[in-house]
């Protein structure tokens, strides 16, 4: 059975990968925008939102999800 803490850790790892991948794409220079484009901003905002939800789930502990 999956607990809320395990689900939160999984979501946190996914959000960190999303944010890291978005920043990595900008560092590589893919795309035609200079700096962060609108989709990159959206991806980082979504990643931060998921990280906040993951933090809440981690704090809820070992109850079943």
N, C-alpha and C positions, 0 to 999 in steps of 0.2 A: 504494500500500500504506500502511496506517495503522501508525504507529509507536506504541510505548508512551508516548512523550512526548506525542504528539498526543492519544491517548486520555485520558491523565491531565489534559491541559489542558481537554479537553471535559468530563470529569467534574467537574473543579474549578469550571468556570464554571456547570455545572448545580447543583452543591451550593451555591454562593454565591447563585444565584437562588432556590433552595429556602429557604435560611436567610433571605435578604432578604425574600422574599415572606411568610414566616411572621411575621417581625417587623412587616412592613408591615400585615398583616391585624390584628395586635394594636393597632397605632397607630391604625388607622382605627376600631377598636372593633367589628368584626364578631363576631358570636357572643354568647353569653349568659354567658360566664365573665368574671370580673374577673381580669385578669392572664393568664398563659399557662395554657391548658387542657391536658388530657392529650394530645390529638392534636398540639397545637403543640409540646409537649415532645418527642413522638415524632418529629415532622418535623425539629426542630433536631438531635436526636440522630442521626437518619439522615443528615442533611446533613453533620454533623461526621465521621461514619464514612466517608462517601463522599469527603470532603475528605482524610482520612488516606490512603485507598487511592489517590486521585489523586496525592498527594504521593509515594507510593512509586513509582507508575508514571512520574511525571515524572523521578525520579532514576534510573530504569533506562535512560533514554536512547533512542537511535534504533533499537533493535532492533525487528523486526516484532512486532506484537501478536498 
